[in-house]
Protein backbone atom coordinates (compact mmCIF):
# COMPACT_ATOMS: atom_id res chain seq x y z
CA UNK A 1 0.00 0.00 0.00
CA UNK A 2 1.25 3.48 -0.87
CA UNK A 3 1.69 6.04 1.88
CA UNK A 4 1.03 9.76 1.94
CA UNK A 5 3.58 11.93 3.67
CA UNK A 6 3.32 15.63 4.40
CA UNK A 7 6.44 17.20 5.83
CA UNK A 8 6.99 20.74 6.92
CA UNK A 9 9.86 22.98 5.93
CA UNK A 10 12.37 23.29 8.81
CA UNK A 11 12.77 27.03 8.26
CA UNK A 12 9.05 27.77 7.95
CA UNK A 13 6.73 28.69 10.77
CA UNK A 14 3.40 28.80 8.91
CA UNK A 15 0.64 26.21 8.94
CA UNK A 16 -0.34 24.29 5.83
CA UNK A 17 -4.01 23.30 5.93
CA UNK A 18 -5.87 20.86 3.71
CA UNK A 19 -9.58 21.49 4.10
CA UNK A 20 -12.44 19.41 2.74
CA UNK A 21 -15.16 21.25 0.80
CA UNK A 22 -18.60 21.81 2.29
CA UNK A 23 -20.09 18.78 0.56
CA UNK A 24 -21.94 15.59 1.35
CA UNK A 25 -20.24 13.77 -1.53
CA UNK A 26 -17.14 11.62 -1.31
CA UNK A 27 -14.36 12.80 -3.61
CA UNK A 28 -11.16 11.16 -4.77
CA UNK A 29 -8.09 13.14 -5.75
CA UNK A 30 -5.68 11.02 -7.79
CA UNK A 31 -2.10 12.21 -7.85
CA UNK A 32 0.02 11.57 -10.93
CA UNK A 33 2.89 9.12 -10.59
CA UNK A 34 5.52 11.80 -11.17
CA UNK A 35 7.31 14.54 -9.34
CA UNK A 36 6.32 18.15 -9.91
CA UNK A 37 5.04 21.35 -8.43
CA UNK A 38 1.53 22.70 -8.22
CA UNK A 39 0.57 25.78 -10.18
CA UNK A 40 -0.33 28.56 -7.79
CA UNK A 41 -1.60 31.06 -10.32
CA UNK A 42 -3.01 30.95 -13.87
CA UNK A 43 -0.11 33.15 -15.00
CA UNK A 44 2.23 30.25 -14.16
CA UNK A 45 0.55 28.19 -16.87
CA UNK A 46 0.95 30.61 -19.83
CA UNK A 47 4.73 30.33 -20.23
CA UNK A 48 4.51 26.54 -19.92
CA UNK A 49 1.88 26.34 -22.65
CA UNK A 50 3.82 28.68 -24.96
CA UNK A 51 6.98 26.63 -24.42
CA UNK A 52 5.10 23.40 -25.14
CA UNK A 53 3.76 24.86 -28.39
CA UNK A 54 7.13 26.35 -29.40
CA UNK A 55 5.62 29.84 -29.32
CA UNK A 56 7.76 32.86 -28.51
CA UNK A 57 7.05 36.49 -27.76
CA UNK A 58 4.47 38.27 -25.66
CA UNK A 59 1.53 38.30 -28.10
CA UNK A 60 -1.50 36.41 -26.74
CA UNK A 61 -2.41 33.05 -28.23
CA UNK A 62 -5.91 32.15 -29.39
CA UNK A 63 -6.99 28.60 -29.96
CA UNK A 64 -8.85 27.12 -32.89
CA UNK A 65 -12.43 26.62 -31.64
CA UNK A 66 -13.57 24.29 -34.45
CA UNK A 67 -12.13 22.59 -37.53
CA UNK A 68 -13.35 20.22 -40.19
CA UNK A 69 -12.00 18.37 -43.22
CA UNK A 70 -14.85 16.99 -45.33
CA UNK A 71 -15.71 15.54 -48.73
CA UNK A 72 -18.46 17.62 -50.35
CA UNK A 73 -19.16 15.25 -53.25
CA UNK A 74 -21.95 12.67 -53.30
CA UNK A 75 -23.04 12.03 -49.73
CA UNK A 76 -21.15 14.64 -47.74
CA UNK A 77 -18.80 13.00 -45.24
CA UNK A 78 -16.55 14.34 -42.51
CA UNK A 79 -13.01 12.97 -42.64
CA UNK A 80 -11.90 14.57 -39.39
CA UNK A 81 -13.21 17.34 -37.19
CA UNK A 82 -13.14 19.03 -33.83
CA UNK A 83 -16.24 20.68 -32.35
CA UNK A 84 -18.20 19.99 -35.56
CA UNK A 85 -21.31 17.85 -35.17
CA UNK A 86 -22.29 17.58 -38.83
CA UNK A 87 -22.23 19.10 -42.31
CA UNK A 88 -25.53 19.98 -43.98
CA UNK A 89 -25.60 19.64 -47.78
CA UNK A 90 -27.79 22.58 -48.91
CA UNK A 91 -27.35 21.77 -52.60
CA UNK A 92 -24.54 21.79 -55.13
CA UNK A 93 -21.43 23.41 -53.64
CA UNK A 94 -23.41 24.79 -50.68
CA UNK A 95 -22.70 23.50 -47.16
CA UNK A 96 -23.42 24.39 -43.55
CA UNK A 97 -20.83 23.48 -40.93
CA UNK A 98 -22.71 22.82 -37.66
CA UNK A 99 -20.80 23.25 -34.39
CA UNK A 100 -21.13 20.68 -31.62
CA UNK A 101 -20.79 23.50 -29.08
CA UNK A 102 -21.87 26.93 -30.29
CA UNK A 103 -19.47 29.85 -30.42
CA UNK A 104 -20.07 32.63 -27.85
CA UNK A 105 -21.45 34.75 -30.71
CA UNK A 106 -21.12 35.13 -34.48
CA UNK A 107 -18.05 37.40 -34.25
CA UNK A 108 -15.55 34.65 -35.00
CA UNK A 109 -12.94 34.45 -37.74
CA UNK A 110 -13.07 31.64 -40.25
CA UNK A 111 -10.83 30.28 -42.93
CA UNK A 112 -11.99 27.93 -45.66
CA UNK A 113 -10.08 26.20 -48.44
CA UNK A 114 -11.02 23.71 -51.12
CA UNK A 115 -9.63 21.76 -54.01
CA UNK A 116 -11.23 19.52 -56.56
CA UNK A 117 -8.94 17.03 -58.25
CA UNK A 118 -11.95 15.72 -60.17
CA UNK A 119 -12.83 18.98 -61.93
CA UNK A 120 -10.42 19.37 -64.86
CA UNK A 121 -12.79 21.78 -66.65
CA UNK A 122 -12.15 24.58 -64.16
CA UNK A 123 -8.67 23.49 -63.14
CA UNK A 124 -9.80 23.47 -59.52
CA UNK A 125 -10.17 27.26 -59.54
CA UNK A 126 -12.95 28.18 -57.11
CA UNK A 127 -14.17 31.36 -55.49
CA UNK A 128 -15.34 31.23 -51.89
CA UNK A 129 -18.80 32.55 -51.15
CA UNK A 130 -20.10 32.78 -47.59
CA UNK A 131 -23.80 32.02 -47.66
CA UNK A 132 -25.83 33.21 -50.60
CA UNK A 133 -23.82 36.29 -51.47
CA UNK A 134 -23.59 37.53 -47.89
CA UNK A 135 -21.75 36.05 -44.93
CA UNK A 136 -23.88 33.59 -42.99
CA UNK A 137 -22.14 33.36 -39.64
CA UNK A 138 -24.25 32.11 -36.76
CA UNK A 139 -23.06 31.12 -33.29
CA UNK A 140 -24.12 27.54 -34.05
CA UNK A 141 -22.99 27.24 -37.68
CA UNK A 142 -21.21 28.66 -40.73
CA UNK A 143 -22.68 28.38 -44.23
CA UNK A 144 -20.22 28.25 -47.12
CA UNK A 145 -20.45 27.67 -50.85
CA UNK A 146 -18.03 27.25 -53.75
CA UNK A 147 -18.48 28.96 -57.11
CA UNK A 148 -16.33 28.13 -60.13
CA UNK A 149 -13.69 30.71 -60.96
CA UNK A 150 -14.66 30.85 -64.63
CA UNK A 151 -17.31 33.22 -65.99
CA UNK A 152 -20.21 30.79 -65.50
CA UNK A 153 -20.38 31.44 -61.76
CA UNK A 154 -21.97 28.07 -61.10
CA UNK A 155 -21.68 26.23 -57.80
CA UNK A 156 -19.69 23.00 -57.67
CA UNK A 157 -19.29 20.21 -55.15
CA UNK A 158 -15.67 19.87 -54.10
CA UNK A 159 -13.65 16.91 -52.87
CA UNK A 160 -11.45 18.46 -50.20
CA UNK A 161 -12.98 21.14 -47.98
CA UNK A 162 -11.25 22.57 -44.90
CA UNK A 163 -12.79 24.94 -42.37
CA UNK A 164 -11.18 26.47 -39.27
CA UNK A 165 -12.86 28.75 -36.75
CA UNK A 166 -11.00 31.08 -34.40
CA UNK A 167 -12.61 33.08 -31.59
N, C-alpha and C positions, 0 to 999 in steps of 0.2 A: 504494500500500500504506500502511495506517495504521501509525503508530509508537507505541510505548509509552515513556513517559518517567517516570522516578522521580526526583524532586529532593528534596534534603534542605532542612531549614529552617536558614537561616544562623545562627540563635541557638541551635539545638539541638546537643547533643553526643552524643546517644544513637544507637544503631544500629537501623535498621529491617530486619528479616529476613523474607523470604518463603521458607518452607520447604515442600517437597513432602511429601505424606503417604507413609508407609511402604506403598507399593502397587506392584504390577506392572502396573497398568492405566493407560492414558493418559487424562487428564481434560482437558476444555476448560472454561474459565471465561469466559463471555461477559459483557462489561460492557455496561450500557445506554448508549444514545447520548444521555446527558444528564448534567449536572453534579449533584453531590450529595455527601453525606457518608455514611460507613458507620456503622451502628449499632454501638455498642461494648458495649451491655448491653441485656437484654430490657426493662428499665424505661424505656429511651429510646423504645421502640415504643408503650407504653400511651398517653401523651398524644397521639401522632400519630393513633392509631386513634380515640380519643375525639373528637378534633377533626374527623377525616374523617366520623364518624358524627353530628356535631353533638350529642354528649353532653357534659354538664357535671357537675361535682361529683366527689366522691371515691368514691362507691359503685362496687363492682366491676361489670363487665358480663359477662353470660353469653349465649352465642350459642344460637340455635335449632339443635338437633341434627338435626331432621327436620321436614318439612312435607309436606302433601299436600292437593290440591283434587281431589275425584273425584265422579263421577256414580254414585250407588248404585242407579239404576233399570235394568231390563233387564240387559244384560251390563255389569257394573261396569267403568268406564273411568276411568283417571287423566287428569285434564286437565293438571296440572303437579305436580311433586314435587321434593323434595330428600332424599336418603338414604332413599327409599322404593322398594323393589324391586317390590312388587305389593300388590294388595288382594285378600283372599280373601272371597268371598261365602258366608257361612255359612247363608244363608237370608234370609227377608224381614226387612229392617231390621237385619241382623246382619252386621258386617264385621270383618275382621282386617287391620290395617295392618302390613305386614311391612317391617322396616328392611333396607336394603341392607347397612349396617354396624351391628351390634348396639350397643346402649347399654352402658356399663360395667356396669350392673346395672339392676334394675327400679325404682330409687328416683328416677325422673325425674318431672317435672311435665308434664301434658298439658292441652291445651285443645281442645275440639271444638265445632263449631257446625254447624248444618244449616238448610236451608229447603227447602220443597217448594211451588213455585208451582203444581204440578199437583194438589194435594190441598185442594180447596175445602171438603170436608166437615169437616176439622179446623182449617181456617184456618191451616195450617202450624204449629200449636202442638204441639211435640214435647218429650218429656222424655228427657234423656240417661241411658243406662244403660250402665255399663262392664261388659262381660261378661254373664253370666246372673244378674244380681242382685248380683254382687260384682265388684270391680275385677279385671280380667285384664291386669295389666301384666307383661310378660316382657321380658327384655333384648332379645330379637329381634323383638318385636311388641307391639301393643296391640289388644285386641278391644273393639269398641264396638257399641252397638245403639241404635236409636231407637224409642221407644214413644209412641203418640199421647197427647196431653195430655188427651183426654176420658176418661170413666170406663171405656171398653172396655179400655184398657191393651194394645191390640194393637200389634205391631211393624209398621212401615211402611218401605218403601224411600223414600229421599229423593234429590232431584235434586242439590242442592248440599251437599257435605260437606267440611268443612275440619278438618284436624288439625295441631296444632303440638306439638312435643316440646322441652322445655328440660331440660338436665342440666348 
